Amino acid sequence: MKTPLYEEHVALGARMVDFSGWTMPLLYLPAGGQGRGIIQEHVHTRECASIFDTCHMGIFEISGTAAESDLEYLVTQSVSSLKPGACSYGYLLAENGGVIDDL
């Protein structure tokens, strides 16, 4: 499957790969195919800005009286401090403390 940003990724020189059935950018290459590399992309994101295509990610709705406390237990970010409509980045951890996925 392709996200709505697929054509833009290709036009910008992305090396596209399969990610769970989605064609997603792995990294971006300048004209001629010589990569700037992941480190340069990371620095650019930290010092300037980058756009992340999140169209392939799932959405979960958790409700009920224990929803907030359950989420506080499951994820590394503080859920109780979020205002309605806000988001936060963190991890879903395995029982051994390893990362299952980022959220």
MDAnalysis code that builds the backbone (N, CA, C; Angstrom):
import MDAnalysis as mda
import numpy as np

u = mda.Universe.empty(309, n_residues=103, atom_resindex=np.repeat(np.arange(103), 3), trajectory=True)
u.add_TopologyAttr("name", ["N", "CA", "C"] * 103)
u.add_TopologyAttr("resid", np.arange(1, 104))
u.add_TopologyAttr("resname", ["MET", "LYS", "THR", "PRO", "LEU", "TYR", "GLU", "GLU", "HIS", "VAL", "ALA", "LEU", "GLY", "ALA", "ARG", "MET", "VAL", "ASP", "PHE", "SER", "GLY", "TRP", "THR", "MET", "PRO", "LEU", "LEU", "TYR", "LEU", "PRO", "ALA", "GLY", "GLY", "GLN", "GLY", "ARG", "GLY", "ILE", "ILE", "GLN", "GLU", "HIS", "VAL", "HIS", "THR", "ARG", "GLU", "CYS", "ALA", "SER", "ILE", "PHE", "ASP", "THR", "CYS", "HIS", "MET", "GLY", "ILE", "PHE", "GLU", "ILE", "SER", "GLY", "THR", "ALA", "ALA", "GLU", "SER", "ASP", "LEU", "GLU", "TYR", "LEU", "VAL", "THR", "GLN", "SER", "VAL", "SER", "SER", "LEU", "LYS", "PRO", "GLY", "ALA", "CYS", "SER", "TYR", "GLY", "TYR", "LEU", "LEU", "ALA", "GLU", "ASN", "GLY", "GLY", "VAL", "ILE", "ASP", "ASP", "LEU"])
u.atoms.positions = np.array([
    [0.847, -1.171, 0.000],
    [0.000, 0.000, 0.000],
    [0.894, 1.236, 0.000],
    [0.339, 2.314, -0.501],
    [1.068, 3.574, -0.564],
    [0.329, 4.630, 0.253],
    [1.077, 5.447, 0.981],
    [0.467, 6.546, 1.714],
    [0.221, 7.708, 0.759],
    [-0.576, 8.697, 1.161],
    [-0.796, 9.865, 0.301],
    [0.490, 10.630, -0.016],
    [1.549, 10.441, 0.768],
    [2.814, 11.138, 0.532],
    [3.792, 10.335, -0.325],
    [3.378, 9.191, -0.831],
    [4.280, 8.320, -1.588],
    [4.983, 9.063, -2.729],
    [4.231, 9.729, -3.589],
    [4.810, 10.414, -4.752],
    [5.815, 11.481, -4.309],
    [5.515, 12.161, -3.219],
    [6.430, 13.186, -2.704],
    [7.728, 12.555, -2.207],
    [7.615, 11.424, -1.507],
    [8.818, 10.707, -1.058],
    [9.708, 10.342, -2.247],
    [9.101, 9.786, -3.289],
    [9.856, 9.367, -4.474],
    [10.486, 10.587, -5.151],
    [9.728, 11.658, -5.289],
    [10.245, 12.873, -5.938],
    [11.423, 13.464, -5.164],
    [11.444, 13.270, -3.856],
    [12.523, 13.809, -3.024],
    [13.718, 12.856, -2.920],
    [13.650, 11.729, -3.635],
    [14.786, 10.811, -3.670],
    [14.820, 9.786, -2.556],
    [13.674, 9.424, -2.016],
    [13.648, 8.446, -0.936],
    [13.954, 7.042, -1.440],
    [14.701, 6.296, -0.665],
    [14.859, 4.863, -0.905],
    [13.667, 4.206, -0.228],
    [12.768, 3.657, -1.023],
    [11.516, 3.105, -0.514],
    [11.675, 1.617, -0.198],
    [11.061, 1.191, 0.911],
    [11.108, -0.201, 1.337],
    [9.725, -0.632, 1.817],
    [9.524, -1.947, 1.882],
    [8.282, -2.482, 2.423],
    [8.336, -2.442, 3.943],
    [7.283, -1.936, 4.563],
    [7.151, -1.908, 6.011],
    [5.757, -2.383, 6.357],
    [5.626, -3.660, 6.685],
    [4.332, -4.249, 7.043],
    [3.255, -3.990, 6.003],
    [3.637, -4.125, 4.727],
    [2.671, -3.950, 3.658],
    [2.573, -2.534, 3.114],
    [3.259, -1.593, 3.740],
    [3.271, -0.207, 3.282],
    [4.612, 0.087, 2.616],
    [4.602, 0.848, 1.524],
    [5.833, 1.290, 0.887],
    [6.228, 2.601, 1.549],
    [7.323, 2.551, 2.328],
    [7.723, 3.684, 3.159],
    [9.166, 4.097, 2.861],
    [9.501, 5.378, 3.121],
    [10.887, 5.814, 2.901],
    [11.807, 5.298, 4.000],
    [12.952, 4.766, 3.605],
    [13.970, 4.338, 4.560],
    [14.947, 5.486, 4.812],
    [15.390, 6.105, 3.716],
    [16.244, 7.285, 3.797],
    [16.169, 8.009, 2.474],
    [16.688, 9.224, 2.446],
    [16.619, 10.052, 1.250],
    [17.988, 10.160, 0.610],
    [17.999, 10.074, -0.710],
    [19.231, 10.146, -1.494],
    [19.188, 11.373, -2.385],
    [20.279, 12.117, -2.492],
    [20.302, 13.243, -3.439],
    [20.394, 12.719, -4.864],
    [20.279, 13.599, -5.832],
    [20.412, 13.210, -7.242],
    [21.727, 12.473, -7.435],
    [21.721, 11.390, -8.193],
    [22.919, 10.591, -8.414],
    [23.005, 9.390, -7.493],
    [22.144, 9.334, -6.469],
    [22.068, 8.143, -5.634],
    [23.085, 8.017, -4.521],
    [23.924, 9.022, -4.304],
    [24.890, 8.942, -3.209],
    [24.233, 9.488, -1.949],
    [24.031, 8.616, -0.951],
    [23.299, 8.988, 0.241],
    [24.037, 9.935, 1.158],
    [23.297, 10.851, 1.729],
    [23.834, 11.732, 2.756],
    [23.935, 10.969, 4.063],
    [23.063, 10.004, 4.231],
    [23.123, 9.146, 5.390],
    [22.132, 9.505, 6.482],
    [21.902, 8.528, 7.321],
    [20.953, 8.645, 8.423],
    [21.388, 9.722, 9.413],
    [22.679, 9.820, 9.693],
    [23.163, 10.803, 10.669],
    [22.823, 12.221, 10.214],
    [23.055, 12.512, 8.936],
    [22.743, 13.847, 8.433],
    [21.243, 14.122, 8.491],
    [20.427, 13.109, 8.214],
    [18.980, 13.288, 8.320],
    [18.588, 13.560, 9.762],
    [19.197, 12.841, 10.690],
    [18.920, 13.037, 12.114],
    [19.285, 14.468, 12.531],
    [20.473, 14.921, 12.151],
    [20.922, 16.273, 12.505],
    [19.979, 17.317, 11.915],
    [19.579, 17.120, 10.670],
    [18.642, 18.055, 10.036],
    [17.343, 18.134, 10.837],
    [16.826, 16.989, 11.242],
    [15.583, 16.955, 12.014],
    [15.749, 17.692, 13.338],
    [16.889, 17.482, 14.015],
    [17.136, 18.130, 15.315],
    [17.350, 19.634, 15.175],
    [18.044, 20.063, 14.113],
    [18.408, 21.463, 13.982],
    [17.421, 22.286, 13.160],
    [16.682, 21.652, 12.275],
    [15.740, 22.370, 11.411],
    [14.348, 21.805, 11.633],
    [13.895, 20.992, 10.718],
    [12.586, 20.347, 10.828],
    [12.502, 19.227, 9.806],
    [11.656, 18.264, 10.072],
    [11.397, 17.172, 9.141],
    [9.919, 16.805, 9.231],
    [9.422, 16.204, 8.181],
    [8.047, 15.714, 8.165],
    [8.102, 14.196, 8.224],
    [7.301, 13.610, 9.086],
    [7.238, 12.166, 9.221],
    [5.886, 11.678, 8.726],
    [5.912, 10.734, 7.810],
    [4.704, 10.155, 7.239],
    [4.188, 9.092, 8.199],
    [3.119, 9.399, 8.900],
    [2.568, 8.474, 9.893],
    [1.265, 7.818, 9.422],
    [0.978, 7.917, 8.130],
    [-0.273, 7.383, 7.592],
    [-0.424, 5.879, 7.818],
    [0.679, 5.165, 7.939],
    [0.639, 3.714, 8.084],
    [0.366, 3.276, 9.524],
    [0.382, 4.202, 10.464],
    [0.244, 3.845, 11.872],
    [-1.215, 3.629, 12.254],
    [-1.419, 2.770, 13.202],
    [-2.761, 2.467, 13.681],
    [-3.245, 3.466, 14.711],
    [-4.546, 3.472, 14.935],
    [-5.169, 4.316, 15.948],
    [-5.944, 3.398, 16.884],
    [-5.743, 3.595, 18.169],
    [-6.456, 2.820, 19.176],
    [-7.269, 3.769, 20.033],
    [-8.486, 3.382, 20.333],
    [-9.320, 4.161, 21.240],
    [-9.527, 3.326, 22.494],
    [-9.096, 3.870, 23.607],
    [-9.216, 3.179, 24.891],
    [-10.152, 4.001, 25.758],
    [-11.166, 3.361, 26.304],
    [-12.150, 4.092, 27.097],
    [-12.465, 3.315, 28.370],
    [-13.249, 3.944, 29.197],
    [-13.651, 3.325, 30.463],
    [-13.023, 4.045, 31.648],
    [-13.500, 3.713, 32.829],
    [-13.054, 4.418, 34.033],
    [-11.584, 4.174, 34.349],
    [-11.012, 3.062, 33.909],
    [-9.605, 2.757, 34.201],
    [-8.680, 3.067, 33.026],
    [-9.194, 3.707, 31.973],
    [-8.393, 3.945, 30.761],
    [-7.111, 4.712, 31.071],
    [-7.210, 5.805, 31.825],
    [-6.025, 6.615, 32.111],
    [-5.004, 5.838, 32.933],
    [-5.438, 5.173, 33.968],
    [-4.493, 4.418, 34.807],
    [-3.914, 3.229, 34.048],
    [-4.702, 2.607, 33.199],
    [-4.177, 1.503, 32.385],
    [-3.082, 2.004, 31.448],
    [-3.312, 3.151, 30.802],
    [-2.308, 3.710, 29.905],
    [-1.053, 4.141, 30.666],
    [-1.214, 4.704, 31.856],
    [-0.048, 5.089, 32.670],
    [0.818, 3.862, 32.958],
    [0.191, 2.718, 33.095],
    [0.904, 1.469, 33.364],
    [1.579, 0.918, 32.105],
    [0.961, 1.111, 30.952],
    [1.421, 0.492, 29.708],
    [2.496, 1.266, 28.957],
    [2.500, 2.592, 29.067],
    [3.391, 3.405, 28.236],
    [4.343, 4.240, 29.087],
    [5.437, 4.683, 28.468],
    [6.468, 5.407, 29.214],
    [6.166, 6.889, 29.402],
    [5.326, 7.467, 28.580],
    [5.024, 8.882, 28.727],
    [3.884, 9.085, 29.727],
    [3.833, 10.277, 30.298],
    [2.764, 10.596, 31.244],
    [1.485, 10.903, 30.478],
    [0.472, 10.095, 30.701],
    [-0.813, 10.285, 30.035],
    [-1.658, 11.297, 30.805],
    [-1.581, 11.268, 32.119],
    [-2.432, 12.131, 32.946],
    [-2.130, 13.616, 32.756],
    [-0.930, 13.961, 32.290],
    [-0.578, 15.372, 32.105],
    [-1.024, 15.920, 30.753],
    [-1.537, 15.077, 29.875],
    [-1.960, 15.526, 28.545],
    [-3.327, 16.201, 28.591],
    [-3.444, 17.279, 27.858],
    [-4.730, 17.951, 27.709],
    [-5.500, 17.272, 26.572],
    [-6.834, 17.329, 26.571],
    [-7.613, 16.725, 25.486],
    [-7.138, 17.209, 24.124],
    [-6.941, 16.279, 23.200],
    [-6.492, 16.585, 21.856],
    [-4.986, 16.652, 21.703],
    [-4.252, 16.599, 22.819],
    [-2.790, 16.665, 22.767],
    [-2.225, 15.261, 22.566],
    [-0.937, 15.202, 22.223],
    [-0.286, 13.914, 22.068],
    [1.102, 13.972, 22.685],
    [1.686, 12.821, 22.868],
    [3.022, 12.719, 23.443],
    [3.694, 11.498, 22.847],
    [5.013, 11.532, 22.769],
    [5.774, 10.427, 22.187],
    [6.363, 9.578, 23.303],
    [6.266, 8.271, 23.169],
    [6.836, 7.363, 24.163],
    [6.878, 5.947, 23.635],
    [6.958, 5.013, 24.546],
    [7.128, 3.605, 24.169],
    [6.146, 2.695, 24.897],
    [5.793, 1.621, 24.221],
    [5.075, 0.518, 24.821],
    [6.131, -0.522, 25.142],
    [6.251, -0.888, 26.411],
    [7.323, -1.776, 26.835],
    [6.848, -3.210, 27.053],
    [7.738, -4.142, 26.843],
    [7.496, -5.552, 27.153],
    [7.694, -5.744, 28.662],
    [7.289, -6.869, 29.177],
    [7.429, -7.157, 30.597],
    [8.885, -7.093, 31.051],
    [9.833, -7.429, 30.163],
    [11.248, -7.398, 30.524],
    [11.872, -6.018, 30.364],
    [11.060, -5.019, 29.991],
    [11.559, -3.662, 29.822],
    [11.994, -3.316, 28.421],
    [12.010, -4.300, 27.521],
    [12.368, -4.031, 26.128],
    [11.250, -3.267, 25.430],
    [11.599, -2.578, 24.372],
    [10.624, -1.780, 23.625],
    [9.867, -2.668, 22.642],
    [8.543, -2.661, 22.743],
    [7.691, -3.346, 21.770],
    [7.489, -2.437, 20.562],
    [7.169, -1.167, 20.828],
    [6.948, -0.220, 19.737],
    [6.928, 1.192, 20.296],
    [7.137, 2.158, 19.396],
    [6.998, 3.555, 19.792],
    [5.571, 3.983, 19.532],
    [5.110, 4.948, 20.314],
    [3.731, 5.415, 20.230],
    [3.706, 6.929, 20.169],
])
